[in-house]
Amino acid sequence: MHTVPVVVVFGPTAVGKTEFLLHFEHIGEIINSDSLQVYRHMSIGTAKPDCSVTSRIPHHLIDCIDPDQEFSAGDFVKQADQLCQEIYNRGKLPIISGGTGFFLKNFIYGLPVAPASSAQIRTQLQKRLEEEGLEALREELHQKDPESWLRIKPLDSYRILRALEVFYTSGSPLSDYKLPDKMRSGYRFLLIGLNRDRAELYDRINERVEAMFKAGLPEEYKKLRAMGYSPDCPGLSAIGYKEFSIMEELGSMTLNDVKELIKQNSRNYAKRQITFFKALPDVHWIHPDQWQEVEKKCTFL
């Protein structure tokens, strides 16, 4: 049985993944593993690669669903598996890249074996959501599965309902269903982690947010709201968009306040990303300028 070679490139936000990936333009195709770049109409705040990049190297799983739709780790793994095989069959190298840690980890190690969905329980929970509200179900999750309660975002109704569904289907919390501890068979992985000095990374984050505002991020958010997307939908609840909804609620924030809050939240997110990625084994950590180190390792593929 042939194993498919896959390069996985990851790192914190603004570390320089997009520029680094251009080194692969003659040998590979990119499978996006950023959970926000899958959304249509959200280009500035998600730092999507523009046509100057995508014209040089093909990108997949970008602009494929609407901001009010869910895109889970399971969805990602299923589609990435198919894309890896298609890219390999074309004689190209599949390269998975992004900053969403759970997408990457689930792809490398496989999904936890949780109970299958129960349409009956899901319908019951959906009805309760409409009648009791999300906060009541979130409090119930806190009691039944505190570990998942800590991990799932407060407004992520899809994952809150799924965690409760698992509990009521199996009698065990979702957090009991752990990821496998061995890399999946069928692939030969090369894991590349990009990192920079913390001060340099934070400067890049601040500069990126400034550039986003100059490129029209406030207008992008207004357009999304005018299209009917609410602040609590999956896309708009993310960093770079949720801060505008806070401004809408409070009424006392300026655009500069929003900008500074996005910078702060992005820096905090980068810190969490680094912690998550550092826990992964067998990662080749390099500065984004050290392409030669990767070029040597690609010979194993």
N, C-alpha and C positions, 0 to 999 in steps of 0.2 A: 504493500500500500504506500502510495506517495504521500509525503508530508508537505504541506504548503508552507513556504517560508513567509514570515510576516515580521515586519519591523514595526514596533510600537514606540511612538515618540510622544513624550508628555512633559509637562512642567507647569509651573504656576502661570497665572494670567500675566500677559505682557512680557513673558520671558524671551519671546522671539521665535516662536514655533513656525509661524507663517514663512518668515524669511529662510529659516533653516531648511524647511521642506523643499524649497526650490532646488536644493542640491540633488534631489532625486528625480528631477524633471525628465531625464532621458531613460530612466529605468523603472519608474513606478507610477502608481496612482494612489491618491489619498482617500481614505475613508474617514470622514469627520466623526470624532467622538466627543464633540462639545454638545451638551444637551440643549443649548439655546440656538446654535447655528442651524438646527433643523427647522426652525420656524421661519415662515415667510413674513415679509414686511418688517423684519427686525434685523437690519443690516448694520447700522451705525453702532448701536449699543452692544451688539454681540461681536464686533470686530471681525465680521466675515471677510474672507479674502475677496478682493475685487477681481475684475476681469483681467487685469494685468498679471494676476497670479494664476487664475483658473485657465487662462488661455495657454499657459506654459505647462501646467501639469493638471490632469483631470482630478476633480474633487467630487466625492459622492456623499450622500446624506446631508445635503445643504438645501435649504428652501424646499422642504418636502411635506411639511404639515402646517396647519394654521395655528396661531398662538393660543387658541382655546382648546387645543387637543393635547392629550397626554402622549408622551413618548418615554416608555420605560426602559430599564436596562434589558429586560427580556426582548423588547422590540429591537433594541440596538443589536444585541447578540445575534438574533435571527437574521437580520438584514446584513450585518457585517459578515457573517458566515457565508452567505450567498455571494456577496460582493468579492470576498477574498478568493473564492473558487473561480469566479468569472474573470477577475483580473489576472490570476495565475494562468488560466487557460489562454489568455491573450499574450502570454509571454512576458508579463510585467510583474513587478514586485508590489504586493499589497502593503500599504503603509497606513497604519491606524494612528491618528493623532488628535489630541484634544486635552482638555483639562478636567473632564468629568471623571473623577476617580472610580466611581462605582461602575460606570460603563466599561472602563478599561479592565478593572479587576474581574468583573463578571465575564468578560470576553476571554481573558487569559486563563482563569481558573474554572469557569463554568458557573452556571446559575445554581443557587441553592435549591434543593429538591423540596419545595413547599407544596402543600395540597393544591389540587386543581381548583379552578374557580367553581363556585356554587351559584348558579343563577338564582336560586330561591333565596339564599342568604343575602346575596348582593342586592336583590330587589327589596328585601326587607330593610337593609341598611340604607339604601337610597331613599326609601320612603321616610325613614327616621331622620335622615339628613334634612329633608324638606320640612318635616314637622318640628324637629327639635333644634336644628341648626348645627353647624360644624363644631362649634366649641363644646357642645354637650358630648358629641361623639369623641372628640379629642380627649376630653376628661375621662371618658370611659376607657380609651386606649391607655391613658396614663395609669389607670388602675390594673388593667389586664396585661399590659406589655410596656413597662416603663422604659426599657431599652429602645424599643422602636419609637416610643413617644419622644425621646430625646433626639433621635436621628431624623425623624420626618419633620419637614417644615410645617409651621402652624397652619398655613393656608393650603397645604397640599391635600385636598380632599380625596383624590384618587388613591394615594398611598395610605391615608388614614383608614379609608374604607377597606382597602385590601388587607391591611394588618388586622383589622377587626374580623374580616371575613375568614382569614386563616385561623384566628383564635376560635371562632365559633364553628368552623368546619372540623378542626382537628383537636381542639381542646388544649393546644399548645401555642405559646406566643410565636409570632413570626421570627423573633430574635433567636429562637432555638434552632432555626434552620440555617446553619452556617454554610459559608462557601466551602467548596472542596479546597484542600491544601496542596494539591498538585496541579501543575499546568496541564491544560487539555492536550490529549493526544490528537494527532492529525495536523499539528502545526509545529514549525520550528521557529521559536520566538527569539527576536533580538530586541531587548528592552533598552531604550535610550531615554535617559532623564536629562532634561535641560535645566540648568540652574545658573544663577548669577549671585554676586554679592548682594546681601539684603538691601543695603542702601541704594545700590544701582537699580535693583528691581523696583523699589518703591518710587524712585525718580521716574522710571519708565511708566509705571502705572499712572502717576500724576500727569505726565506728559500726554499719555494716551487719552485720559479723560478730558483734558483741555482740548485735544484734537477732535474728540467726539462732539463736544459742544460747538466747536467752530464748524464742524461738518453738518450740524443740524439735528443733534440728538433731541432737544426739546420739541422740535417740529415733528420728528419721527414719532415721539410719544403721543403728541396731540393727534396725529393722523391715525394711530392705532385706536385711540379712544373714540375718534370720530367714526371709525369703521365698526364700532360697537363692542370692542373688546374691553372687558371689565378689568380693574386692577388686580382681582384675585384669580384671573385665569393663569394657567401655567407659565405662559411667556412673560406676562407683565408683572409677575410676582418675583422676578429675578433682579439681581443687582444691575443697576443701570436704567431700570424702569420703575421699580417699586418706590424709589426715592421721590419720583414725581407724584405718585399717588399719595405719599405722605404730605407733600406740599399741598395737594388738593384737599386733604382732610384738615390740615392745620390752618391753611389760609394765611399764615404769617411768615412762611419761608420765602426767600428770594431764590432766583435761579442760581445765584452764586452759592447759597446755602446748600442747594441740591447738588451742585457740582462737588462741593467739598465733602458732602456725605457720601457720594458715590466713590470718591477717592478713598475715603476712610474704609468703607465697606469692602472695596476691592482689595485694599492692602490686607485687611483682616482675612478675606477669602484666600488670598495668596498664601498667607501664613498657614491656614488650615490645609491647603493643597500640598504644601511642602511637607507638612507632618504626615499626611496620608501617603504620599508617594515615597517618602523615605522609609516607610515600613515595608515596601515591596522588596522582595529579594531579587538577586541576580540582575540588578540594574546597572548599566554603564552610565555613570554621571559625568557630564561634560558641560563646558561653557558652550553656548551656541556658536561661537566662532571656531570651535575645534572640529570642523567637518572631517578633517583627515583621519581622526580617531575612528569615526564611524565608517568611513570609506574602507579602512583596513578590515573592520569587523564584518562588513557586508560580504566579504569573500566566502564566509561560511555558508551563505545562502545559495 
